[in-house]
Amino acid sequence: MARAATTSDGFNAIAEPQRREILVRLRSGERAVGDLAHELGMTQPQASKHLRVLREVGLVRVRGEGKLRLYDLDASGLLPVKEWLGGFEQFWHESFDRLDEYVQDLSRTRREDGAHE
Amino acid sequence: MNDTADREIVVSHVVDARRDVVFEAFTDVRHLSRWWGPDGFTTTTRSFEFRVGSEWDFMMHGPDGTHYPEWILWREIVPPERIVLLHGEFRDDPNAFDSFFTFEELGDRTRIVMRTVFPTAALRDEAVEKYRAIEGGRQTLRGLADYVTGVSNTDR
């Protein structure tokens, strides 16, 4: 039947909690399907199915390494979501990212200055 | 139940530094001006005092040259755990909203939770639109990738 797939875009893809969880895990770098499945307590076919959906909407990339298939985050698929969400939260996340960078300097200065402030 | 759920926004962010240092970055305009606002934004401060009942009166400048008036009233300061501020565009702004910042120790890292409660759901939506406009037109995919994947490893 001609019904739009529920996984046709990034919005639908991340509506599924386990797929969001996969994206969160991939933030720290690329992972093998087996690892992800194990960590999230799902079977490998289940994980593969989620990853296929995420790949189709441009949220993850895959590359083969020997028998291993490694999945990596592909941020481009999140652009429409980000644009929709945008605004206030984005403002603060970016501010806090800058804060993070800045306090690295601040920590260093503190260590160098010792008790001086 | 939480009766402010339809008019609040919660942003949680983990910063890779000790809590006292993170808190300190909120306490002085020479710190605040280094990080307030998204990438490419700067601020010009008219007046600043970090004390309950005092203000930070400043202008935020976007990378496209647009100026945004900003006004902060410090409502509550509990070092190094909590700050409550009233955030508007000018003194006595009727649309100003309260933001509650809490700083939670995670070993050598710090979780900042910012909970903002708008007077009404309509004002929340308006703020989202306003800030979306502020953010508009300057996003790059590169920035997005940084945002999604966190600080790149090469920075460490």
Interface residues (C-beta under 8 A of the other chain):
Chain A: R27 L73 A75 S76 L78 L79 K82 E83 G86 G87 F88 E89 Q90 F91 W92 H93 E94 S95 F96 D97 R98 L99 D100 E101 Y102 V103 Q104 L106 S107 R110
Chain B: I9 V11 H13 V15 D16 A17 R18 V21 V22 E24 A25 H31 R34 W35 W36 G37 P38 D39 I112 M114 T116 A127 V128 E129 K130 Y131 R132 I134 E135 G136 Q139 L141 L144 A145 D146 Y147 V148 T149 G150 V151 D155
